[in-house]
Amino acid sequence: MLSGDQGLPDGIGMARLAWSRLPTADGAAPLPEGPAASAPAQDELFVGAVESLDYEVIENYAYREEQAQRSKFWVPYYIMLKWFFALLIGVGTGLAAIFINLAVENFSGWKFTLTFAIIQHSYFVGFLVYILLNLALVFSSVYIVTQFAPAAAGSGIPEIKGYLNGVDTHGILLFRTLVGKIFGSIGSVGGGLALGKEGPLVHTGACIASLLGQGGSAKYHLNSRWVQIFESDRDRRDLVTCGCAAGVAAAFRAPVGGVLFALEEVTSWWRSHLMWRVFFTSAVVAVVVRSAMNWCDSGKCGHFGAGGFIIWDISGGQEDYSYQELLPVAIIGVIGGLLGALFNQLTLYITKWRRTYLHKKGKRVQIFEACLISLITSTVSFVLPLLRKCSPCPELETNSGIQCPHPPGTDGNFVNFYCSKDNEYNDLATIFFNSQDDAIRNLFSAKTFHEYSAQSLITFLVMFYSLAVVTFGTAVPAGQFVPGIMIGSTYGRLVGMSVVKFYKKLNVDEGTYALLGAASFLGGSMRMTVSLCVIMVEITNNLQLLPLIMLVLLISKAVGDFFNEGLYEEQARLKGIPLLDSRPKQVMRNMNAKDACKNQKVVCLPRVSRVVDIVSVLQSNKHNGFPIVERGQNGESLVIGLILRSHLLVLLQSKVDFQNTPFPCGPGILNRHNFSDFVKPASSKGKSIDDIHLTDEELGLYLDLAPFLNPSPYIVPEDMSLAKVYNLFRQLGLRHIFVVPRPSRVVGLITRKDLLLEEDGNTATTELQSTSVRAYLNGKTAGGSAHLERPLLDSLMIGGVNT
């Protein structure tokens, strides 16, 4: 075994050998050793509470010591625990979805039942009761969000997408955000606003995953040390990915769609092992939700019935399609792209105005705004059907399973609302004065020809589209999946009515075109293709229409991309979340790494720094990473690694590493810290330099930073294309990259064969394909220095743990 003092000089020596000097602004002079050195610069806090994550493993000596102390059973235990946590995430997200749906369905059911009972005697009194019930639910939602959990507002998908892209927004994964998301969604959706609970369920799953990964919430004393094993941002990222997929699977009862949503929409880092765990989590959610629905079928869940979870079965409708229908299908795709792009632009303008002028006036204004929108929405949904003339019930097939009429707020078509005769129905009330899930089910319904008039559908489209635009961005949990489906299915049904009238001999169903319209609007707004296609197939239980869904999604996305970006990308940019797209901009191919950082400044620290200098550096800037330099034998400054701001704050707060002399520390310093000491809780502000108090005597001491730095950060030559730097940064999930001059010599060359390992059946024996490495190992076994083997063995062990 190696002692700490053997490994430390060797690691620094390798860093000196591999690295050249960092360039200054002109790219020539060496770095000064003082704490105020200036050169090209590094990562800062982007906006207030937004900070980059450390997906890269910081292989400092605390980490290596912890790895060396782990037994051979650690890796199987670690893998088993990941699968166990995937199970817990699936169960937790499924239970949260069940609770939200039970509450929303029962609140909506009680609301419509009471309102319908009152309007039998007085429509005016019923109108007042309906408005007050909705207002109470919305007020509870906005009050919870503004007073208790501000990060619970909105869908949460832009923030979660930013987290998985490498950006942490303060508060998005906290326990209070989870509570605010669950109860806020119940109030906002149950209160009849033009929004859905599906986006918030994705955020809910991510919160559950993050809280499980860090052992609960320390602030509310709901934590346990035995589950606090996933301490790195990389492990937590994998758990949050499982939570996102679980949220979609719970929201739509679409487990495969949940996996593809996590892959296509929110993650920028993916591995095959992660795919298996995400798939397992989604399958667990499906089982939990299905079990709950079977239990509720016995009538134990109040108003919660078959319509409680989203699934709109249209398998009994149109079974085939003709090539003649491809033109109207393409038209639906174009309409979806246009309306989706317009929706994104309008919501962007309104949200920007809201953030600039309205929400700066305080929480009372946010509460008043949400309540005002609730009053407008309730008035529109109640009054407009009163102005619509009722229609006589059509002649229906005896085995169709469709009843005419239905009372308002019940699961079924042909709602009787303000009709003079018992055998009449109000087509506008069927979709307006109803829960959103039931309204979509009515629009998707098969074999209901001529149920809706074109005038009613156009009225609903204009009004609901306007309400959805205005509602998006209020201080309540709000998803856009279900409103998007309602908008799209409305104009899709309009096109379907035209197709039925024009192609009289074709077996065309209006509900089929409602489904295609819903897919087109979501594709035009959110710009998802593969995952959305699978979700639409899973929630409608109709595989026959898969080619048509694919066609409208491709067309709507292409049309929408011509005008602007997707909804989540636009909102993320508005919130100051610096997302890295999947590919670099074209202009980056004509720039190099030096061009990107030539006007910036970097602050360096010497290996052994005075405490007062470190405090001065942390107080004077917001950088999150600092190069550590040491004077070489020739008098030049050599970079020996990178230390994070958060690690410096831990060292300053603990004070156990302070020393009286400005010389490198001895071996005992390595045993004073564990790797867990440097872990920052997810979505928290972490430590601040203002919270650390030092005496004058302590400020005069010294601190050796070598044991705590990252001795092997990623580096690029200054003339590397900025596009290549971009791809390296995003694909590896990095936070910092050093830009250095062109190296003067080559130490070695690694090929694919140097990275291939074969085991001959004995776990203690590993055969390397590369003859150079094999010769190296043989030479060391025969009589070479033992201390050079530790880095290689450590790297093999670390690679196994993080695979």
C-alpha positions in Angstrom: 0.0 0.0 0.0 1.1 3.5 -0.6 1.2 6.2 2.0 -0.2 9.6 1.5 3.1 11.3 1.1 4.1 9.0 -1.7 1.1 9.6 -3.8 0.9 13.4 -3.4 4.2 14.5 -4.9 3.7 11.9 -7.7 0.3 13.3 -8.7 1.7 16.9 -8.8 4.7 15.7 -10.7 2.5 14.2 -13.4 0.5 17.4 -13.6 3.8 19.4 -14.1 5.0 17.0 -16.7 1.7 17.1 -18.8 0.8 20.8 -18.6 2.3 23.9 -20.1 1.8 27.4 -18.8 -1.6 29.0 -19.0 -1.6 32.0 -21.4 -2.2 35.5 -20.2 -4.2 38.0 -22.1 -1.5 38.2 -24.8 -0.8 34.4 -24.7 2.9 34.7 -23.8 3.8 35.6 -20.3 3.7 33.1 -17.4 1.1 33.4 -14.7 2.1 35.4 -11.7 1.9 33.5 -8.4 0.0 36.1 -6.4 -3.7 35.9 -5.7 -4.7 38.7 -7.9 -3.2 37.4 -11.2 -5.1 38.3 -14.3 -5.5 36.1 -17.4 -8.4 34.6 -19.5 -11.3 33.8 -17.3 -13.5 31.2 -15.9 -17.0 30.2 -14.9 -19.1 32.6 -12.9 -22.6 32.4 -11.4 -24.8 33.0 -14.5 -27.7 34.8 -12.9 -28.3 35.2 -9.2 -29.3 31.7 -8.1 -28.1 29.7 -11.2 -24.9 27.8 -10.9 -23.1 25.1 -12.9 -22.9 21.5 -11.6 -19.8 19.4 -11.2 -20.6 16.4 -13.2 -16.8 15.7 -13.5 -15.4 13.5 -10.8 -12.9 15.6 -8.7 -10.1 13.1 -8.2 -8.5 14.8 -5.3 -6.7 12.9 -2.6 -9.7 12.7 -0.3 -11.6 11.0 -3.1 -8.7 8.6 -3.8 -8.2 7.7 -0.2 -11.9 6.9 0.0 -11.8 4.8 -3.1 -8.7 2.9 -1.7 -10.5 2.1 1.5 -13.5 0.5 -0.1 -13.8 -3.3 -0.2 -14.3 -5.5 -3.2 -18.0 -5.8 -2.3 -18.5 -2.0 -2.8 -19.1 -2.1 -6.6 -21.9 -4.7 -6.4 -23.4 -3.0 -3.4 -23.3 0.3 -5.2 -25.0 -1.1 -8.3 -27.6 -2.9 -6.3 -28.4 0.3 -4.4 -28.9 2.2 -7.7 -31.5 -0.3 -8.8 -33.2 -0.1 -5.3 -33.4 3.6 -5.6 -34.9 3.3 -9.1 -37.6 1.2 -7.5 -38.2 3.7 -4.7 -38.4 6.6 -7.2 -41.0 4.6 -9.3 -43.1 3.8 -6.2 -42.9 7.4 -4.8 -43.7 9.1 -8.1 -46.6 6.7 -8.7 -48.1 7.3 -5.3 -47.7 11.1 -5.8 -49.5 10.9 -9.1 -52.3 8.8 -7.6 -52.7 11.3 -4.8 -52.8 14.3 -7.2 -55.3 12.6 -9.5 -57.5 11.4 -6.7 -57.7 14.9 -5.3 -58.2 16.7 -8.7 -60.9 14.2 -9.8 -62.8 14.4 -6.5 -62.6 18.2 -6.2 -63.8 18.5 -9.8 -66.5 16.0 -9.2 -67.8 17.7 -6.1 -67.7 21.0 -7.8 -69.7 20.0 -10.9 -72.1 17.9 -8.8 -72.9 20.7 -6.5 -73.1 23.3 -9.3 -75.4 21.0 -11.4 -77.7 20.5 -8.4 -78.0 24.2 -7.8 -78.6 25.2 -11.4 -81.7 23.0 -11.4 -83.2 25.8 -9.3 -81.2 28.9 -10.2 -78.5 29.3 -12.8 -77.3 32.6 -11.2 -76.7 31.0 -7.8 -75.1 28.1 -9.5 -72.8 30.5 -11.4 -71.8 32.2 -8.2 -71.1 28.9 -6.4 -69.1 27.7 -9.4 -66.9 30.8 -9.5 -66.3 30.7 -5.7 -65.3 27.1 -5.7 -62.8 27.6 -8.5 -61.5 30.8 -6.8 -61.0 29.0 -3.5 -59.0 26.2 -5.2 -56.9 28.6 -7.3 -56.3 30.9 -4.3 -55.0 27.9 -2.2 -52.6 27.0 -5.1 -51.2 30.5 -5.6 -50.9 31.1 -1.9 -48.9 27.9 -1.3 -46.6 28.8 -4.2 -46.0 32.5 -3.3 -45.7 32.1 0.5 -44.1 28.7 0.8 -42.5 27.3 -2.4 -41.8 30.0 -5.1 -39.8 27.4 -7.2 -43.0 25.3 -7.6 -44.5 27.8 -10.0 -44.7 26.8 -13.7 -44.2 23.4 -15.1 -40.7 23.0 -13.8 -39.5 21.2 -17.0 -37.2 24.1 -18.1 -35.5 24.0 -14.7 -35.1 20.2 -14.7 -33.9 20.3 -18.3 -31.3 22.9 -17.2 -30.3 20.7 -14.2 -29.7 17.7 -16.5 -27.8 20.0 -18.9 -25.5 21.0 -16.1 -27.1 24.0 -14.5 -28.5 24.1 -10.9 -31.2 26.6 -10.1 -31.7 27.3 -6.4 -34.7 25.7 -4.8 -36.0 23.5 -7.7 -35.4 20.2 -6.0 -36.1 21.0 -2.3 -38.7 19.4 -0.1 -40.8 22.4 0.1 -40.8 22.6 -3.7 -42.1 19.1 -3.8 -44.9 19.8 -1.3 -45.8 23.1 -3.2 -45.9 21.3 -6.5 -48.2 18.5 -5.3 -50.7 20.7 -3.5 -50.4 23.6 -5.9 -51.2 21.3 -8.8 -54.3 20.1 -7.1 -55.6 23.6 -6.6 -54.7 25.0 -10.0 -56.0 22.0 -12.1 -59.0 21.4 -9.8 -59.8 25.1 -10.0 -60.4 24.8 -13.8 -57.5 27.0 -15.1 -56.3 26.4 -18.6 -53.3 24.3 -17.6 -52.5 20.7 -16.8 -50.8 18.6 -14.1 -48.5 16.6 -16.4 -45.6 19.0 -16.5 -45.6 19.5 -12.7 -45.6 15.7 -12.3 -42.3 15.6 -14.2 -40.9 18.1 -11.7 -42.5 16.1 -8.8 -40.7 12.9 -9.9 -37.4 14.8 -10.2 -37.8 16.2 -6.6 -38.6 12.8 -5.2 -35.5 11.3 -6.9 -33.3 14.1 -5.7 -34.5 13.9 -2.1 -34.0 10.2 -2.0 -30.5 10.6 -3.4 -29.4 13.0 -0.7 -31.2 11.1 2.1 -34.1 13.4 2.6 -34.4 17.0 3.8 -32.1 18.1 6.6 -33.9 21.4 7.1 -37.2 19.6 8.1 -35.3 16.8 9.9 -36.6 14.2 7.4 -33.3 12.6 6.5 -31.4 9.4 7.1 -27.6 8.8 6.9 -27.8 5.3 5.6 -29.2 6.4 2.2 -26.8 9.2 1.7 -24.5 7.4 -0.6 -25.1 9.2 -3.9 -23.1 12.3 -3.1 -21.8 13.4 -6.5 -23.7 15.5 -9.0 -23.2 12.8 -11.5 -25.1 10.2 -9.4 -27.8 12.7 -8.6 -28.2 13.5 -12.2 -28.9 9.9 -13.0 -31.5 9.7 -10.2 -33.2 12.9 -11.4 -33.3 11.4 -15.0 -35.2 8.4 -13.6 -37.5 10.8 -11.8 -38.3 12.7 -15.0 -39.2 9.5 -16.9 -41.3 8.4 -13.9 -43.2 11.7 -13.9 -44.2 11.3 -17.6 -45.0 7.6 -17.1 -47.3 8.5 -14.2 -48.9 11.5 -15.9 -49.9 9.7 -19.2 -49.7 6.0 -18.2 -47.0 5.9 -20.9 -43.9 4.1 -19.5 -42.1 3.8 -22.9 -43.0 7.4 -23.6 -41.5 8.4 -20.3 -38.1 6.8 -21.2 -38.0 8.5 -24.6 -39.1 11.8 -23.1 -36.1 11.7 -20.7 -33.8 10.7 -23.6 -35.0 13.2 -26.2 -36.2 16.3 -24.2 -34.4 16.7 -20.9 -31.0 14.9 -20.8 -27.8 15.8 -22.5 -25.9 12.8 -21.1 -27.0 9.2 -21.6 -25.6 5.7 -21.0 -26.9 2.2 -21.6 -26.9 1.4 -17.9 -29.0 4.5 -17.3 -31.4 3.4 -20.0 -32.1 0.2 -18.1 -32.7 1.9 -14.8 -35.0 4.5 -16.4 -37.0 1.8 -18.1 -37.3 -0.1 -14.9 -38.5 3.0 -13.0 -41.1 3.7 -15.6 -42.3 0.1 -15.5 -42.7 0.3 -11.7 -44.7 3.5 -12.1 -47.0 1.7 -14.6 -47.6 -1.2 -12.1 -48.3 1.2 -9.2 -50.8 3.3 -11.2 -52.5 0.2 -12.6 -52.9 -1.3 -9.1 -54.4 2.0 -7.8 -56.9 2.1 -10.7 -58.0 -1.5 -10.1 -58.5 -0.7 -6.4 -60.6 2.4 -7.4 -62.8 0.4 -9.8 -64.7 -0.8 -6.7 -65.9 2.7 -6.0 -63.7 3.4 -3.0 -62.2 6.6 -4.6 -65.2 8.8 -4.7 -65.5 10.6 -8.0 -62.3 9.0 -9.3 -63.2 6.6 -12.0 -62.0 5.3 -15.3 -61.2 8.9 -16.4 -59.0 9.6 -13.5 -55.7 8.9 -15.3 -55.2 10.1 -18.9 -56.0 7.4 -21.4 -58.3 8.2 -24.3 -59.1 4.9 -26.0 -60.1 5.5 -29.7 -59.3 2.0 -30.8 -62.9 1.5 -31.8 -62.8 4.3 -34.3 -61.1 4.6 -37.6 -59.0 1.5 -38.4 -57.4 2.5 -41.7 -56.7 5.5 -43.8 -56.4 6.3 -47.5 -53.7 8.2 -49.4 -56.4 10.8 -50.1 -56.2 11.8 -46.4 -52.5 12.6 -46.5 -53.3 16.2 -47.7 -55.6 17.1 -44.8 -53.2 15.4 -42.4 -50.4 17.6 -43.8 -52.6 20.7 -43.4 -53.1 19.7 -39.7 -49.3 19.6 -39.4 -48.9 23.0 -40.9 -51.6 24.5 -38.6 -50.1 22.9 -35.6 -46.6 24.3 -36.4 -48.1 27.8 -37.0 -50.3 27.9 -33.9 -47.6 26.3 -31.8 -44.9 28.8 -32.8 -47.4 31.6 -32.2 -48.2 30.2 -28.7 -44.5 30.1 -27.9 -44.0 33.7 -29.0 -47.1 35.1 -27.2 -46.3 33.3 -24.0 -42.7 34.6 -24.2 -43.8 38.2 -24.6 -46.4 38.0 -21.8 -44.1 36.2 -19.4 -41.4 38.8 -20.1 -43.8 41.6 -19.4 -45.1 39.8 -16.3 -41.6 39.3 -14.9 -40.5 42.9 -15.8 -43.5 44.9 -14.5 -46.1 42.8 -12.7 -44.3 40.3 -10.4 -41.8 42.9 -9.2 -44.7 44.6 -7.3 -44.8 41.8 -4.7 -46.6 38.6 -3.8 -50.0 40.2 -3.4 -50.0 41.2 -7.1 -49.2 37.6 -8.1 -52.1 36.3 -5.9 -54.5 38.9 -7.3 -53.4 38.1 -10.9 -54.1 34.4 -10.5 -57.5 35.0 -8.8 -58.4 37.4 -11.6 -57.6 34.9 -14.3 -59.6 32.3 -12.3 -62.6 34.6 -12.4 -62.3 35.2 -16.1 -61.9 31.5 -16.9 -64.9 30.5 -14.7 -67.0 33.2 -16.3 -66.1 32.2 -19.8 -66.6 28.4 -19.2 -70.0 29.0 -17.6 -71.5 31.9 -19.6 -70.5 30.9 -23.2 -72.5 27.6 -23.1 -75.5 29.6 -21.9 -75.4 31.6 -25.1 -75.3 28.5 -27.3 -78.5 27.0 -28.5 -79.0 23.3 -27.6 -79.2 20.5 -30.2 -81.4 17.5 -30.3 -79.7 14.2 -29.4 -78.7 12.2 -32.5 -79.8 8.7 -33.1 -77.1 6.4 -31.7 -76.5 2.7 -32.1 -77.9 0.6 -29.3 -74.5 -1.0 -28.6 -72.4 2.2 -29.0 -72.2 2.7 -25.2 -72.9 6.4 -25.6 -75.7 8.0 -23.7 -77.5 11.3 -24.6 -77.8 13.5 -22.7 -75.3 13.6 -19.7 -75.3 15.9 -16.7 -72.4 18.4 -16.6 -69.2 17.2 -15.0 -69.7 13.5 -15.7 -67.7 11.3 -17.9 -69.5 11.2 -21.2 -70.6 13.1 -24.4 -73.7 15.2 -25.0 -74.0 17.3 -21.9 -77.4 18.7 -21.0 -76.8 22.3 -20.0 -79.4 25.1 -20.1 -81.6 23.0 -22.5 -85.3 23.3 -22.5 -85.9 19.7 -23.4 -84.6 16.5 -21.8 -83.5 15.0 -25.1 -81.2 17.9 -26.0 -77.5 18.6 -25.4 -75.2 21.6 -25.4 -72.2 20.9 -27.6 -70.2 23.9 -26.2 -70.8 22.8 -22.6 -69.6 19.3 -23.5 -66.1 20.6 -23.9 -66.2 23.9 -21.9 -68.2 23.1 -18.8 -66.3 20.0 -18.0 -63.0 18.7 -16.7 -60.1 18.8 -19.2 -59.6 15.1 -19.3 -63.3 14.5 -20.0 -63.4 17.3 -22.6 -60.5 15.7 -24.5 -62.1 12.3 -24.2 -65.2 13.8 -25.8 -63.3 15.4 -28.6 -61.4 12.1 -29.3 -64.6 10.0 -29.1 -65.3 7.8 -32.1 -68.6 7.3 -33.9 -70.0 10.7 -32.7 -70.5 12.4 -36.1 -72.0 15.9 -36.1 -71.8 16.1 -32.3 -70.1 19.5 -32.5 -70.9 22.4 -34.7 -68.1 24.3 -36.4 -69.2 27.5 -34.7 -68.9 25.9 -31.2 -65.4 24.5 -32.0 -64.2 27.8 -33.4 -65.5 29.6 -30.3 -63.9 27.2 -28.0 -60.6 27.3 -29.9 -60.3 31.1 -29.8 -61.3 31.4 -26.2 -59.3 28.5 -24.7 -56.2 29.4 -26.8 -56.4 32.9 -25.4 -56.9 31.7 -21.8 -54.0 29.2 -22.1 -51.6 32.0 -23.3 -52.6 34.3 -20.5 -52.6 31.6 -17.8 -49.1 30.3 -18.7 -46.6 32.1 -16.4 -48.8 32.8 -13.4 -47.6 31.9 -10.0 -49.1 28.4 -9.9 -47.9 24.9 -11.0 -48.8 24.7 -14.6 -48.3 22.1 -17.3 -48.9 22.7 -21.1 -49.5 19.1 -22.2 -53.2 18.9 -21.6 -54.0 22.5 -22.8 -52.0 21.8 -25.9 -54.0 18.6 -26.5 -57.2 20.4 -26.1 -56.3 23.2 -28.5 -55.0 20.8 -31.1 -57.9 18.3 -30.9 -60.3 21.2 -31.4 -58.9 22.4 -34.8 -58.2 18.7 -35.6 -61.8 17.9 -35.2 -62.7 20.9 -37.4 -60.5 19.5 -40.2 -62.0 16.1 -39.6 -65.5 17.5 -40.1 -64.4 19.0 -43.4 -62.9 15.7 -44.5 -66.1 13.8 -43.6 -68.1 16.3 -45.6 -65.8 16.3 -48.6 -64.8 12.6 -48.8 -68.3 11.2 -48.2 -67.4 7.6 -49.1 -64.3 7.3 -47.0 -64.3 5.6 -43.6 -63.2 8.8 -41.8 -63.8 9.5 -38.1 -63.7 13.0 -36.7 -62.1 11.7 -33.4 -59.1 10.5 -35.4 -58.4 14.0 -36.7 -58.7 15.4 -33.2 -55.9 13.1 -32.2 -53.7 14.2 -35.1 -54.5 17.8 -34.3 -53.4 17.3 -30.7 -50.1 15.7 -31.8 -49.5 18.6 -34.3 -49.9 21.4 -31.7 -47.7 19.7 -29.2 -45.1 19.1 -31.9 -45.3 22.7 -33.0 -45.0 24.1 -29.5 -42.7 21.7 -27.7 -40.9 20.4 -30.7 -40.8 16.8 -29.5 -41.1 14.0 -32.1 -40.1 10.5 -31.0 -41.2 10.6 -27.4 -44.4 12.5 -28.2 -45.3 10.1 -30.9 -45.0 7.1 -28.5 -46.9 9.0 -25.8 -49.8 9.7 -28.2 -50.0 6.1 -29.2 -49.9 4.9 -25.6 -52.6 7.2 -24.3 -55.0 6.5 -27.2 -54.3 2.8 -27.5 -54.3 3.0 -31.3 -51.3 1.7 -33.2 -53.0 1.9 -36.6 -52.5 5.7 -36.7 -48.8 5.7 -35.9 -47.7 6.7 -39.5 -50.1 9.6 -39.5 -48.9 10.8 -36.1 -45.3 10.6 -37.2 -46.2 12.7 -40.3 -48.0 15.5 -38.5 -45.2 15.7 -35.9 -42.5 16.0 -38.5 -44.4 18.7 -40.4 -45.4 20.7 -37.3 -41.9 20.6 -35.9 -40.3 21.7 -39.2 -42.8 24.6 -39.5 -42.4 25.7 -35.9 -38.6 25.6 -36.1 -38.8 28.0 -39.0 -40.1 30.7 -36.6 -38.7 30.1 -33.1 -37.4 27.6 -30.6 -39.4 25.2 -28.5 -41.5 26.2 -25.6 -39.1 24.9 -22.9 -36.0 26.4 -24.6 -37.7 29.8 -24.8 -38.7 29.7 -21.2 -35.3 28.5 -20.0 -33.6 31.4 -21.8 -36.1 33.8 -20.3 -35.4 32.5 -16.8 -31.6 32.9 -17.4 -30.8 29.2 -17.6 -27.8 28.9 -19.9 -28.8 25.7 -21.8 -26.2 24.2 -24.1 -27.9 23.0 -27.3 -27.2 19.6 -28.8 -24.9 21.2 -31.5 -22.8 24.4 -31.5 -23.6 27.5 -33.6 -22.1 27.7 -37.0 -20.1 30.8 -36.1 -18.1 28.7 -33.6 -16.4 26.7 -36.3 -14.6 29.9 -37.4 -13.5 30.7 -33.8 -10.9 29.0 -31.6 -10.7 28.5 -27.9 -8.5 31.5 -27.3 -11.0 33.8 -29.1 -13.6 32.8 -26.5 -11.6 33.7 -23.5 -9.2 36.4 -24.6 -11.1 39.3 -23.0 -11.8 37.5 -19.7 -9.8 37.2 -16.5 -8.7 34.3 -14.4 -7.8 34.5 -10.7 -5.0 32.1 -9.6 -3.9 31.0 -6.2 -0.4 29.6 -5.2 -0.3 26.1 -3.9 0.4 27.4 -0.3 -1.7 30.5 0.1 -2.3 32.8 3.0 -5.8 32.5 4.4 -6.3 36.3 4.1 -5.4 36.1 0.4 -8.0 33.3 -0.2 -10.7 35.2 1.7 -9.9 38.4 -0.4 -10.2 36.4 -3.6 -13.5 34.9 -2.6 -14.9 38.2 -1.5 -13.8 40.1 -4.6 -15.3 37.8 -7.3 -17.8 35.1 -7.9 -15.6 32.6 -9.8 -16.3 29.0 -9.0 -12.9 27.6 -10.1 -9.3 28.7 -9.5 -6.1 27.4 -11.1 -3.5 26.5 -8.6 0.1 27.4 -9.5 3.5 26.5 -8.1 6.9 27.8 -8.8 8.9 25.3 -10.8 12.7 24.5 -10.7 13.3 27.0 -13.5 11.4 29.8 -11.7 8.4 29.6 -14.0 4.8 29.2 -12.7 3.4 25.7 -13.4 -0.3 24.9 -13.1 -0.8 21.9 -10.9 -4.6 21.7 -10.8 -7.9 23.3 -10.2 -9.8 23.9 -7.0 -13.4 24.8 -6.6 -14.8 27.7 -4.7 -17.1 25.4 -2.7 -14.0 23.3 -1.6 -12.2 26.5 -0.5 -15.2 27.5 1.6 -15.3 24.0 3.3 -11.6 24.4 4.1 -12.0 27.9 5.5 -15.0 26.9 7.6 -13.3 23.7 9.1 -10.0 25.6 9.9 -8.3 22.2 10.7 -5.9 22.5 7.7 -4.5 25.9 8.6 -0.7 25.9 9.2 1.9 28.3 10.5 4.5 27.9 7.8 4.3 28.6 4.0 5.6 25.2 3.1 3.8 22.1 1.7 1.9 20.1 4.3 2.9 16.6 5.5 1.0 13.3 4.9 -1.3 13.6 7.9 -3.3 16.4 6.3 -4.9 13.8 3.9 -6.8 12.0 6.6 -8.6 15.0 8.0 -11.4 15.1 5.4 -13.7 12.7 3.7 -15.0 13.1 0.2 -18.5 13.7 1.6 -17.3 16.8 3.4 -17.1 18.6 0.1 -20.6 17.6 -1.1 -23.1 20.5 -1.7 -26.8 19.6 -1.2 -28.8 19.7 -4.4 -30.5 23.0 -5.3 -29.2 24.7 -2.2 -27.2 27.9 -2.1 -24.4 26.2 -0.3 -21.8 27.9 1.8 -21.1 31.6 1.4 -17.9 33.5 2.3 -20.1 35.9 4.3 -21.0 33.1 6.7 -17.4 32.3 7.6 -15.8 34.2 10.4 -12.1 34.2 11.0 -9.9 35.9 13.6 -7.0 38.1 12.7 -4.6 35.3 13.9 -6.3 32.8 11.6 -6.2 35.2 8.6 -2.4 35.3 9.0 -2.0 31.5 8.7 -1.4 29.4 5.5 -3.3 26.7 3.7 -1.8 24.1 1.4 -4.3 23.5 -1.4 -2.6 20.6 -3.2 -4.5 17.7 -1.4 -7.8 19.2 -2.3 -7.4 20.3 -5.9 -8.3 18.3 -9.0 -4.9 17.3 -10.4 -6.3 16.4 -13.9 -8.9 18.8 -15.2 -9.6 18.8 -19.0 -7.4 21.0 -21.1 -7.5 22.1 -24.7 -4.9 23.9 -26.9 -5.6 27.6 -27.6 -6.1 27.1 -31.3 -8.7 24.3 -31.0 -11.9 25.1 -32.8 -14.5 26.5 -30.4 -17.1 24.0 -31.9 -14.9 21.1 -30.8 -14.6 22.7 -27.3 -18.4 23.1 -27.2 -18.9 19.4 -28.0 -16.3 18.3 -25.5 -17.8 20.5 -22.8 -21.4 19.4 -23.4 -20.9 15.7 -24.0 -18.7 15.2 -20.9 -20.8 17.5 -18.7 -17.9 19.7 -17.8 -17.8 22.9 -15.7 -14.3 24.2 -16.5 -11.8 23.7 -19.3 -8.3 25.1 -19.2 -7.1 26.8 -22.4 -3.3 26.4 -22.8 -0.7 27.1 -25.4 0.4 24.4 -27.9 2.3 21.8 -25.9 6.1 21.6 -26.7 6.4 17.8 -26.5 4.4 14.6 -26.5 4.6 12.3 -23.4 2.7 9.5 -25.1 -0.1 8.4 -27.4 -3.1 6.4 -26.3 -5.1 4.4 -28.9 -8.2 2.2 -28.6 -6.1 -0.9 -27.9 -4.6 0.8 -24.8 -8.1 1.1 -23.3 -9.3 -2.5 -24.0 -9.1 -5.0 -21.0 -9.7 -8.7 -21.0 -10.2 -10.9 -18.0 -9.0 -14.5 -18.2 -11.5 -15.8 -15.6 -9.4 -14.8 -12.6 -10.7 -11.5 -11.2 -7.3 -10.7 -9.9 -5.7 -10.9 -13.3 -6.3 -8.4 -16.1 -4.9 -8.7 -19.5 -4.3 -5.5 -21.5 -4.4 -5.7 -25.3 -1.8 -3.0 -25.7 1.7 -4.4 -25.8 3.2 -1.2 -24.4 1.0 -1.2 -21.3 1.4 -5.0 -20.8 5.2 -4.5 -20.9 4.9 -1.7 -18.5 2.9 -3.9 -16.0 5.3 -6.8 -16.5 8.3 -4.5 -15.8 6.7 -3.1 -12.7 5.8 -6.6 -11.4 9.4 -7.8 -12.0 11.0 -5.1 -9.9 9.8 -1.6 -10.8 8.8 1.0 -8.3 5.5 0.1 -6.5 4.3 3.7 -6.1 3.6 4.1 -9.9 1.1 1.3 -9.8 -1.4 3.1 -7.6 -2.6 5.6 -10.1 -3.3 2.8 -12.7 -5.1 0.6 -10.2 -7.1 3.6 -8.8 -8.2 4.5 -12.3 -9.4 1.0 -13.0 -11.3 0.9 -9.8 -12.8 4.4 -10.3 -13.8 3.5 -13.8 -15.7 0.4 -12.5 -17.5 2.4 -9.9 -18.7 5.1 -12.2 -19.7 2.9 -15.1 
